[in-house]
């Protein structure tokens, strides 16, 4: 079992600083203020995408699948009452000369090994797809 720990602190009325080991991340903490920085939902989506890309790189490397680049775009739908995310969708783009069957398997393994995606899938409708980037 692995334990994760993050320290968060309000630095002013608009911002929160997250600290992990020697790394910091400034986050927005002001409702409906797009100038404050990443809001909590955007931070959650970023974590999900980063986790997927991390798994993708790991699986590609261990499976010796050439991966020249990868990116993911995510979006979430939020209802107001109660305030909850009802759906998260993502589209994964891969730059690789590998055959589609190998890329399909790569994506399946990356999704299965993504801690954040697996956790979110238990709480909210999660829908993802992928394509080879030009």
QUIVEN-V118286 format. One record per backbone hydrogen bond with DSSP energy under -0.5 kcal/mol. CO is the residue of the C=O (numbers start at 1). NH is the residue of the N-H. If there is no record, write none. Layout:
co nh
CO NH
CO NH
This chain:
co nh
7 19
9 17
12 15
14 29
14 30
15 11
15 12
16 18
16 27
17 9
18 25
19 7
20 23
23 20
25 18
25 27
27 16
29 31
30 33
32 34
33 36
38 28
39 43
40 44
41 45
42 46
43 47
44 48
45 49
46 50
47 51
48 52
49 53
50 54
51 55
52 56
53 57
54 58
55 59
56 60
57 61
58 62
59 63
60 64
60 65
61 64
64 66
66 98
69 95
71 93
73 91
75 89
77 86
77 87
79 84
82 84
84 79
86 125
87 77
88 127
89 75
90 129
91 73
92 131
93 71
94 96
94 133
95 68
95 69
99 102
99 103
100 104
101 105
102 106
103 107
104 108
105 109
106 110
107 111
108 112
109 113
111 114
113 115
114 118
115 119
116 120
117 121
118 122
119 122
120 123
120 124
125 88
127 90
129 92
131 94
